[in-house]
Each structure stands twice: as structure tokens, then as C-alpha cells.
Amino acid sequence: MKLDIVSPEGVLFTGEIDSIIVPGINGAFEILNNHAPIVAILNKGDIRIKGANISIDEEVKDKFQITSGEAVLPINSGTVEMKNNQVIVLAE
């Protein structure tokens, strides 16, 4: 599925991923391929992006904690929308 993460500073990530875990207001939840359409508000916490070929642009790489197969982005708040295998995160 495709993921776009956008902040007031610009696009932080765009690419194909396997799954994403986001900090929802009622607790963290995971979105996988073919997930039902959803719109949710995000709390302060970590966004965890999982995938075999995660590529973070050099300009924003310092915002992420990157390990093998996973990238973690701390956020203060935001929203997430999943529809037609496309996830859009608006994060602060």
C-alpha cells in the first residue's frame, strides 16, 4: 500500500509500505494492506512504518529512527486516512 506523511514543514515520507502503526486517541492501531476505509485522530506518540524497502529522503532522515525494516517518526498530533490502499497521515 502507498503511504504519504505530510507535516507543516512539507512531505516527510512517500512510498510503498507493508504496514503502519499509528498512535490513535484510543490507543495505537495497525493498518495493513486492504484495510477498511478509516479516518482517525492521532495523539502524541510514534508512527511505526514497516516494509522491506523503506527509503527516507536525506533532508528529513534526522526526524526518523531507522532500524532494519522499520522507520519510527515521533509526532505530537495529527490525522490518518486509509482509503483504496492509500494511507495519508497529516502530522505535527
Phi and psi in radians as a Rosetta constraint file:
Dihedral C 1 N 2 CA 2 C 2 CIRCULARHARMONIC -1.722 0.35
Dihedral N 2 CA 2 C 2 N 3 CIRCULARHARMONIC 2.450 0.35
Dihedral C 2 N 3 CA 3 C 3 CIRCULARHARMONIC -2.193 0.35
Dihedral N 3 CA 3 C 3 N 4 CIRCULARHARMONIC 2.364 0.35
Dihedral C 3 N 4 CA 4 C 4 CIRCULARHARMONIC -2.211 0.35
Dihedral N 4 CA 4 C 4 N 5 CIRCULARHARMONIC 2.217 0.35
Dihedral C 4 N 5 CA 5 C 5 CIRCULARHARMONIC -2.023 0.35
Dihedral N 5 CA 5 C 5 N 6 CIRCULARHARMONIC 2.140 0.35
Dihedral C 5 N 6 CA 6 C 6 CIRCULARHARMONIC -2.150 0.35
Dihedral N 6 CA 6 C 6 N 7 CIRCULARHARMONIC 2.409 0.35
Dihedral C 6 N 7 CA 7 C 7 CIRCULARHARMONIC -2.207 0.35
Dihedral N 7 CA 7 C 7 N 8 CIRCULARHARMONIC 3.030 0.35
Dihedral C 7 N 8 CA 8 C 8 CIRCULARHARMONIC -1.022 0.35
Dihedral N 8 CA 8 C 8 N 9 CIRCULARHARMONIC -0.413 0.35
Dihedral C 8 N 9 CA 9 C 9 CIRCULARHARMONIC -1.379 0.35
Dihedral N 9 CA 9 C 9 N 10 CIRCULARHARMONIC -0.335 0.35
Dihedral C 9 N 10 CA 10 C 10 CIRCULARHARMONIC 2.378 0.35
Dihedral N 10 CA 10 C 10 N 11 CIRCULARHARMONIC -2.877 0.35
Dihedral C 10 N 11 CA 11 C 11 CIRCULARHARMONIC -1.354 0.35
Dihedral N 11 CA 11 C 11 N 12 CIRCULARHARMONIC 2.153 0.35
Dihedral C 11 N 12 CA 12 C 12 CIRCULARHARMONIC -1.650 0.35
Dihedral N 12 CA 12 C 12 N 13 CIRCULARHARMONIC -0.548 0.35
Dihedral C 12 N 13 CA 13 C 13 CIRCULARHARMONIC -2.711 0.35
Dihedral N 13 CA 13 C 13 N 14 CIRCULARHARMONIC 2.474 0.35
Dihedral C 13 N 14 CA 14 C 14 CIRCULARHARMONIC -2.595 0.35
Dihedral N 14 CA 14 C 14 N 15 CIRCULARHARMONIC 2.292 0.35
Dihedral C 14 N 15 CA 15 C 15 CIRCULARHARMONIC 2.858 0.35
Dihedral N 15 CA 15 C 15 N 16 CIRCULARHARMONIC 3.121 0.35
Dihedral C 15 N 16 CA 16 C 16 CIRCULARHARMONIC -1.506 0.35
Dihedral N 16 CA 16 C 16 N 17 CIRCULARHARMONIC 2.383 0.35
Dihedral C 16 N 17 CA 17 C 17 CIRCULARHARMONIC -2.356 0.35
Dihedral N 17 CA 17 C 17 N 18 CIRCULARHARMONIC 2.934 0.35
Dihedral C 17 N 18 CA 18 C 18 CIRCULARHARMONIC -1.621 0.35
Dihedral N 18 CA 18 C 18 N 19 CIRCULARHARMONIC -0.707 0.35
Dihedral C 18 N 19 CA 19 C 19 CIRCULARHARMONIC -2.814 0.35
Dihedral N 19 CA 19 C 19 N 20 CIRCULARHARMONIC 2.893 0.35
Dihedral C 19 N 20 CA 20 C 20 CIRCULARHARMONIC -2.482 0.35
Dihedral N 20 CA 20 C 20 N 21 CIRCULARHARMONIC 2.413 0.35
Dihedral C 20 N 21 CA 21 C 21 CIRCULARHARMONIC -1.978 0.35
Dihedral N 21 CA 21 C 21 N 22 CIRCULARHARMONIC 2.221 0.35
Dihedral C 21 N 22 CA 22 C 22 CIRCULARHARMONIC -2.151 0.35
Dihedral N 22 CA 22 C 22 N 23 CIRCULARHARMONIC 2.654 0.35
Dihedral C 22 N 23 CA 23 C 23 CIRCULARHARMONIC -1.523 0.35
Dihedral N 23 CA 23 C 23 N 24 CIRCULARHARMONIC 1.501 0.35
Dihedral C 23 N 24 CA 24 C 24 CIRCULARHARMONIC -1.213 0.35
Dihedral N 24 CA 24 C 24 N 25 CIRCULARHARMONIC 2.875 0.35
Dihedral C 24 N 25 CA 25 C 25 CIRCULARHARMONIC -1.197 0.35
Dihedral N 25 CA 25 C 25 N 26 CIRCULARHARMONIC -0.360 0.35
Dihedral C 25 N 26 CA 26 C 26 CIRCULARHARMONIC -1.840 0.35
Dihedral N 26 CA 26 C 26 N 27 CIRCULARHARMONIC 0.286 0.35
Dihedral C 26 N 27 CA 27 C 27 CIRCULARHARMONIC 2.114 0.35
Dihedral N 27 CA 27 C 27 N 28 CIRCULARHARMONIC 2.845 0.35
Dihedral C 27 N 28 CA 28 C 28 CIRCULARHARMONIC -1.206 0.35
Dihedral N 28 CA 28 C 28 N 29 CIRCULARHARMONIC 2.556 0.35
Dihedral C 28 N 29 CA 29 C 29 CIRCULARHARMONIC -2.533 0.35
Dihedral N 29 CA 29 C 29 N 30 CIRCULARHARMONIC 2.727 0.35
Dihedral C 29 N 30 CA 30 C 30 CIRCULARHARMONIC -1.869 0.35
Dihedral N 30 CA 30 C 30 N 31 CIRCULARHARMONIC 2.459 0.35
Dihedral C 30 N 31 CA 31 C 31 CIRCULARHARMONIC -2.007 0.35
Dihedral N 31 CA 31 C 31 N 32 CIRCULARHARMONIC 2.188 0.35
Dihedral C 31 N 32 CA 32 C 32 CIRCULARHARMONIC -1.974 0.35
Dihedral N 32 CA 32 C 32 N 33 CIRCULARHARMONIC 2.996 0.35
Dihedral C 32 N 33 CA 33 C 33 CIRCULARHARMONIC -0.944 0.35
Dihedral N 33 CA 33 C 33 N 34 CIRCULARHARMONIC 2.457 0.35
Dihedral C 33 N 34 CA 34 C 34 CIRCULARHARMONIC 1.121 0.35
Dihedral N 34 CA 34 C 34 N 35 CIRCULARHARMONIC 0.419 0.35
Dihedral C 34 N 35 CA 35 C 35 CIRCULARHARMONIC -1.135 0.35
Dihedral N 35 CA 35 C 35 N 36 CIRCULARHARMONIC 2.605 0.35
Dihedral C 35 N 36 CA 36 C 36 CIRCULARHARMONIC -1.074 0.35
Dihedral N 36 CA 36 C 36 N 37 CIRCULARHARMONIC 2.617 0.35
Dihedral C 36 N 37 CA 37 C 37 CIRCULARHARMONIC -0.987 0.35
Dihedral N 37 CA 37 C 37 N 38 CIRCULARHARMONIC 2.438 0.35
Dihedral C 37 N 38 CA 38 C 38 CIRCULARHARMONIC -2.689 0.35
Dihedral N 38 CA 38 C 38 N 39 CIRCULARHARMONIC 2.570 0.35
Dihedral C 38 N 39 CA 39 C 39 CIRCULARHARMONIC -2.274 0.35
Dihedral N 39 CA 39 C 39 N 40 CIRCULARHARMONIC 2.284 0.35
Dihedral C 39 N 40 CA 40 C 40 CIRCULARHARMONIC -2.534 0.35
Dihedral N 40 CA 40 C 40 N 41 CIRCULARHARMONIC 2.677 0.35
Dihedral C 40 N 41 CA 41 C 41 CIRCULARHARMONIC -1.577 0.35
Dihedral N 41 CA 41 C 41 N 42 CIRCULARHARMONIC 2.466 0.35
Dihedral C 41 N 42 CA 42 C 42 CIRCULARHARMONIC -1.910 0.35
Dihedral N 42 CA 42 C 42 N 43 CIRCULARHARMONIC 2.489 0.35
Dihedral C 42 N 43 CA 43 C 43 CIRCULARHARMONIC -1.647 0.35
Dihedral N 43 CA 43 C 43 N 44 CIRCULARHARMONIC 3.103 0.35
Dihedral C 43 N 44 CA 44 C 44 CIRCULARHARMONIC -1.128 0.35
Dihedral N 44 CA 44 C 44 N 45 CIRCULARHARMONIC 2.342 0.35
Dihedral C 44 N 45 CA 45 C 45 CIRCULARHARMONIC 2.846 0.35
Dihedral N 45 CA 45 C 45 N 46 CIRCULARHARMONIC -2.811 0.35
Dihedral C 45 N 46 CA 46 C 46 CIRCULARHARMONIC -1.907 0.35
Dihedral N 46 CA 46 C 46 N 47 CIRCULARHARMONIC 2.383 0.35
Dihedral C 46 N 47 CA 47 C 47 CIRCULARHARMONIC -1.647 0.35
Dihedral N 47 CA 47 C 47 N 48 CIRCULARHARMONIC 2.208 0.35
Dihedral C 47 N 48 CA 48 C 48 CIRCULARHARMONIC -1.958 0.35
Dihedral N 48 CA 48 C 48 N 49 CIRCULARHARMONIC 2.023 0.35
Dihedral C 48 N 49 CA 49 C 49 CIRCULARHARMONIC -1.802 0.35
Dihedral N 49 CA 49 C 49 N 50 CIRCULARHARMONIC 2.219 0.35
Dihedral C 49 N 50 CA 50 C 50 CIRCULARHARMONIC -2.086 0.35
Dihedral N 50 CA 50 C 50 N 51 CIRCULARHARMONIC 2.414 0.35
Dihedral C 50 N 51 CA 51 C 51 CIRCULARHARMONIC 3.071 0.35
Dihedral N 51 CA 51 C 51 N 52 CIRCULARHARMONIC 2.759 0.35
Dihedral C 51 N 52 CA 52 C 52 CIRCULARHARMONIC -1.302 0.35
Dihedral N 52 CA 52 C 52 N 53 CIRCULARHARMONIC -0.581 0.35
Dihedral C 52 N 53 CA 53 C 53 CIRCULARHARMONIC -2.152 0.35
Dihedral N 53 CA 53 C 53 N 54 CIRCULARHARMONIC 0.915 0.35
Dihedral C 53 N 54 CA 54 C 54 CIRCULARHARMONIC -1.302 0.35
Dihedral N 54 CA 54 C 54 N 55 CIRCULARHARMONIC 2.219 0.35
Dihedral C 54 N 55 CA 55 C 55 CIRCULARHARMONIC -2.223 0.35
Dihedral N 55 CA 55 C 55 N 56 CIRCULARHARMONIC 2.068 0.35
Dihedral C 55 N 56 CA 56 C 56 CIRCULARHARMONIC -1.826 0.35
Dihedral N 56 CA 56 C 56 N 57 CIRCULARHARMONIC 2.309 0.35
Dihedral C 56 N 57 CA 57 C 57 CIRCULARHARMONIC -1.092 0.35
Dihedral N 57 CA 57 C 57 N 58 CIRCULARHARMONIC 2.524 0.35
Dihedral C 57 N 58 CA 58 C 58 CIRCULARHARMONIC -1.023 0.35
Dihedral N 58 CA 58 C 58 N 59 CIRCULARHARMONIC -0.600 0.35
Dihedral C 58 N 59 CA 59 C 59 CIRCULARHARMONIC -1.124 0.35
Dihedral N 59 CA 59 C 59 N 60 CIRCULARHARMONIC -0.482 0.35
Dihedral C 59 N 60 CA 60 C 60 CIRCULARHARMONIC -2.049 0.35
Dihedral N 60 CA 60 C 60 N 61 CIRCULARHARMONIC 0.091 0.35
Dihedral C 60 N 61 CA 61 C 61 CIRCULARHARMONIC -1.026 0.35
Dihedral N 61 CA 61 C 61 N 62 CIRCULARHARMONIC -0.522 0.35
Dihedral C 61 N 62 CA 62 C 62 CIRCULARHARMONIC -1.217 0.35
Dihedral N 62 CA 62 C 62 N 63 CIRCULARHARMONIC -0.263 0.35
Dihedral C 62 N 63 CA 63 C 63 CIRCULARHARMONIC -1.430 0.35
Dihedral N 63 CA 63 C 63 N 64 CIRCULARHARMONIC -0.292 0.35
Dihedral C 63 N 64 CA 64 C 64 CIRCULARHARMONIC -1.858 0.35
Dihedral N 64 CA 64 C 64 N 65 CIRCULARHARMONIC 2.643 0.35
Dihedral C 64 N 65 CA 65 C 65 CIRCULARHARMONIC -1.833 0.35
Dihedral N 65 CA 65 C 65 N 66 CIRCULARHARMONIC 2.053 0.35
Dihedral C 65 N 66 CA 66 C 66 CIRCULARHARMONIC -1.965 0.35
Dihedral N 66 CA 66 C 66 N 67 CIRCULARHARMONIC 2.241 0.35
Dihedral C 66 N 67 CA 67 C 67 CIRCULARHARMONIC -2.223 0.35
Dihedral N 67 CA 67 C 67 N 68 CIRCULARHARMONIC -3.111 0.35
Dihedral C 67 N 68 CA 68 C 68 CIRCULARHARMONIC -1.118 0.35
Dihedral N 68 CA 68 C 68 N 69 CIRCULARHARMONIC 1.969 0.35
Dihedral C 68 N 69 CA 69 C 69 CIRCULARHARMONIC 1.390 0.35
Dihedral N 69 CA 69 C 69 N 70 CIRCULARHARMONIC 0.085 0.35
Dihedral C 69 N 70 CA 70 C 70 CIRCULARHARMONIC -2.581 0.35
Dihedral N 70 CA 70 C 70 N 71 CIRCULARHARMONIC 2.491 0.35
Dihedral C 70 N 71 CA 71 C 71 CIRCULARHARMONIC -2.220 0.35
Dihedral N 71 CA 71 C 71 N 72 CIRCULARHARMONIC 2.354 0.35
Dihedral C 71 N 72 CA 72 C 72 CIRCULARHARMONIC -2.042 0.35
Dihedral N 72 CA 72 C 72 N 73 CIRCULARHARMONIC 2.265 0.35
Dihedral C 72 N 73 CA 73 C 73 CIRCULARHARMONIC -2.145 0.35
Dihedral N 73 CA 73 C 73 N 74 CIRCULARHARMONIC 1.993 0.35
Dihedral C 73 N 74 CA 74 C 74 CIRCULARHARMONIC -1.298 0.35
Dihedral N 74 CA 74 C 74 N 75 CIRCULARHARMONIC 2.423 0.35
Dihedral C 74 N 75 CA 75 C 75 CIRCULARHARMONIC -2.313 0.35
Dihedral N 75 CA 75 C 75 N 76 CIRCULARHARMONIC 2.837 0.35
Dihedral C 75 N 76 CA 76 C 76 CIRCULARHARMONIC -1.695 0.35
Dihedral N 76 CA 76 C 76 N 77 CIRCULARHARMONIC -0.569 0.35
Dihedral C 76 N 77 CA 77 C 77 CIRCULARHARMONIC -3.001 0.35
Dihedral N 77 CA 77 C 77 N 78 CIRCULARHARMONIC 3.073 0.35
Dihedral C 77 N 78 CA 78 C 78 CIRCULARHARMONIC 2.795 0.35
Dihedral N 78 CA 78 C 78 N 79 CIRCULARHARMONIC -2.934 0.35
Dihedral C 78 N 79 CA 79 C 79 CIRCULARHARMONIC -2.393 0.35
Dihedral N 79 CA 79 C 79 N 80 CIRCULARHARMONIC 2.734 0.35
Dihedral C 79 N 80 CA 80 C 80 CIRCULARHARMONIC -2.327 0.35
Dihedral N 80 CA 80 C 80 N 81 CIRCULARHARMONIC 2.448 0.35
Dihedral C 80 N 81 CA 81 C 81 CIRCULARHARMONIC -2.288 0.35
Dihedral N 81 CA 81 C 81 N 82 CIRCULARHARMONIC 2.316 0.35
Dihedral C 81 N 82 CA 82 C 82 CIRCULARHARMONIC -2.110 0.35
Dihedral N 82 CA 82 C 82 N 83 CIRCULARHARMONIC 2.215 0.35
Dihedral C 82 N 83 CA 83 C 83 CIRCULARHARMONIC -2.790 0.35
Dihedral N 83 CA 83 C 83 N 84 CIRCULARHARMONIC 2.278 0.35
Dihedral C 83 N 84 CA 84 C 84 CIRCULARHARMONIC 0.936 0.35
Dihedral N 84 CA 84 C 84 N 85 CIRCULARHARMONIC 0.773 0.35
Dihedral C 84 N 85 CA 85 C 85 CIRCULARHARMONIC 1.048 0.35
Dihedral N 85 CA 85 C 85 N 86 CIRCULARHARMONIC 0.494 0.35
Dihedral C 85 N 86 CA 86 C 86 CIRCULARHARMONIC -2.213 0.35
Dihedral N 86 CA 86 C 86 N 87 CIRCULARHARMONIC 2.177 0.35
Dihedral C 86 N 87 CA 87 C 87 CIRCULARHARMONIC -1.874 0.35
Dihedral N 87 CA 87 C 87 N 88 CIRCULARHARMONIC 2.263 0.35
Dihedral C 87 N 88 CA 88 C 88 CIRCULARHARMONIC -2.130 0.35
Dihedral N 88 CA 88 C 88 N 89 CIRCULARHARMONIC 2.168 0.35
Dihedral C 88 N 89 CA 89 C 89 CIRCULARHARMONIC -1.985 0.35
Dihedral N 89 CA 89 C 89 N 90 CIRCULARHARMONIC 2.198 0.35
Dihedral C 89 N 90 CA 90 C 90 CIRCULARHARMONIC -1.824 0.35
Dihedral N 90 CA 90 C 90 N 91 CIRCULARHARMONIC 1.955 0.35
Dihedral C 90 N 91 CA 91 C 91 CIRCULARHARMONIC -2.166 0.35
Dihedral N 91 CA 91 C 91 N 92 CIRCULARHARMONIC 2.591 0.35
